[in-house]
Amino acid sequence: MTRHGSSTRLVVIDSAIRLDGASTVYMLKPGIKKDPVRRWALPDRIFFGNGACAILAGVFLREAPLRGFYAERIIPGEGFAGNHIFVTDGVIAFDHHGYSLRNRLLTYHTNGWANRSPEGWNCRLERVSFNLLDRHDLNDNKMLGPDQYLHDPIARAETYINRVNHVEASARARTKNASPVTWARGAAPEFDLE
């Protein structure tokens, strides 16, 4: 299927479908989010990208591997899916993909959902003002609390976050934001435009 001049291909990956193209979004097969065993069995990246993003963001903020980060939430318009919570310092962001430029994460996420919902998918962005590890706060915002998963998602998020070299990964993401002026006295770095 083609949208906005880009080719998109559906690929089945275990329990999810990946849309390959300009925006890659993993779509869970029907029923997985309601099945605690199947949901827990998802690979970490898909697990934290499909419902447990708030837990990952909450653990990141609690552990604070880098200073100056806060959580933001993409809230889809009425009747649409696509809620997502990530942490950012305003320039770079961290979520289930690791570090990226905040504007790239927002473009990636919104384009992915817009391509899946030709009916006018829309969203708003808000700074998170509630506790991302509190069941009541999460439930009030239509998300599962940590004790509503099959096992402990906080421990899983800690393990996921501890596998990352935050200083190096965030520095790589920042270099993608460097302007040519910054590098005026030398050759501009090559950018990874994956």
C-alpha positions, 0 to 999 in steps of 0.5 A, a space after each residue: 500500500 502506498 501513502 504520501 509517496 512512500 511504500 509500506 509493507 506489512 510484516 508479521 513478527 511473532 505476535 505483532 505486525 510491523 509496517 515497513 516504510 517511512 514510518 515503522 509501527 508495530 501493531 499487535 495482533 488482536 487480543 494480545 493486550 487482553 491476554 496477560 500471558 501473550 502480552 508478557 511474552 512480547 519482546 521488550 521493545 514491542 512490550 514497552 511500545 504497546 501499552 507499557 510505555 508509561 512504566 518505561 518512562 516512569 522507571 527512567 525518571 525514577 532512575 534518572 540515568 540523565 538529568 533534566 528529563 521529563 515525561 510527555 504524552 501523545 494523546 490521540 483525538 477522540 476515537 483514535 488509538 496511538 497514546 504514547 508516553 516518552 521522556 525528553 529534555 526538550 531536544 532528545 527523547 527516550 522510549 522503547 526505541 532508545 534515544 532519538 531526537 524529540 522531533 524525530 520521535 514525534 514525526 515517526 509516531 504521528 506519521 505511523 498512526 496517521 498512515 494507519 488511520 486515513 480518517 483524520 488521525 490527530 493528537 495533542 501533546 501534553 507534559 505528564 503531570 501524574 505519577 507514571 508508576 502509580 496504579 490509580 494515576 495510570 488507570 485514571 489516564 486509561 493505562 495499566 498500573 504496574 500491578 496489573 501485568 502478569 509479572 513485574 514490569 518495573 523490574 523489566 523496565 529497569 533491566 531494559 534501561 540498564 542495558 543502555 549506555 545513556 551517555 553514549 546513546 544520548 550523545 549520538 542522538 544529539 549529533 543528529 541535531 547538530 547544525 552545519 554552523 556548529 561544525 564550521 571549522 571542520 568537516 561536518 559529521 556524516 549523519 545516520 539518516 536511517 
